[in-house]
Structures are given as structure tokens and as C-alpha cells.
Amino acid sequence: MARGRGRPFATKHNGWTPLAGALGIMFGYRGVILALLAALFVFVGFNVVNIMLIMDGMKNVFGVDPTLVAVAAAAAGAVSMA
């Protein structure tokens, strides 16, 4: 079956993205786990930085205790994920 010009990875990787397909082919399920762990690391990193910015902004603008802001932001995030 010939590959189409617009979708060069469609038949080779069965609909996966090129990165996921390459990791799956090269390293099996361990490669996919590696990519998922990297995504988790980036996700947690962004959330930590965002909470730090929120804490600092609320302290400087409104004088609110940063610990209270961090707990409230984490609780709001946990509730929105449930």
C-alpha cells in the first residue's frame, strides 16, 4: 500500500505521531514510558512555576499570605481535575 503525500507517517506508524512511533519502535514500551515521564516532568514544572508566580503576585499586590495562596491554588487544581 503506497503512502499518501500528505500523511507520510500514517501507514508506517499506524496513526501515531512520528516521535511516539520512533520511540515505540526503538525502545518498545520503555520508550513510551520515557516519553510519558518527560511529559509529566514538564507538566509538574509548569505548575510549580505558575503557583510561584501566583503566590508572589498575590503577596505583592494584595498582601495575602503566600502559603494560603499556594494551598488555595493547589486545592482549586485538585478539584478541577476530579
C-alpha positions, 0 to 999 in steps of 0.5 A: 500500500503506497503512502499518501503525500500528505500523511507520510507517517500514517501507514508506517506508524499506524496513526501515531505521531512520528516521535511516539512511533520512533520511540515505540519502535526503538525502545518498545514500551520503555520508550513510551514510558520515557516519553510519558515521564518527560511529559509529566516532568514538564507538566509538574514544572509548569505548575510549580512555576505558575503557583510561584508566580501566583503566590508572589503576585498575590503577596505583592499586590494584595498582601495575602499570605503566600502559603494560603495562596499556594494551598488555595491554588493547589486545592482549586487544581485538585478539584478541577481535575476530579 
